[in-house]
Amino acid sequence: MSEDVSPPRSDTDPVAKTAASQLANPDTRVSTGPVPAERIDTALLLQIGREPLLAEPGESKRPALNIPYSTLGGVLGVLGMLGGLFVAWALPLSIAAVACAVIARRQHVRSWTVTLGLVTGIAGCLFAVPWMLYYFAMSA
């Protein structure tokens, strides 16, 4: 059930004509405006150095779940740090806070809650490690 998809013909399609002329003469300047994804195939776009359009022009390309990761990282970081002062079982909370903060940072979220989650998560890990060593020493 495969369909034969023919490449766009450069003599009838203006986008393909521009792309073909760019391939023939790389010093030629071309328009850098948006290229409709249905009019030219991805392989040709990558050959001329353009990224294919992944979303409609009016849509946001930012993922929808980036703010909850930063907020969750901040909350888990504070809980992990405060818990790490008194008990060792808060270590997983601190590790989860660091993981959430890193995920949010990779999604290009620049928020104070991301920094809060990262800093308090690392501090909570550092606070919980002596408690874990104490528990292991007492159980041996």
Secondary structure, DSSP 8 states (H G I E B T S, - for coil): ---------TTT-HHHHHHHHHHH-TTS----S---TTTS-HHHHHHTT-----S-TTS--S-TTHHHHHHHHHHHHHHHHHHHTT-STTHHHHHHHHHHHHHHHHTT---HHHHHHHHHHHHHHHHHHHHHHHHHHHH-
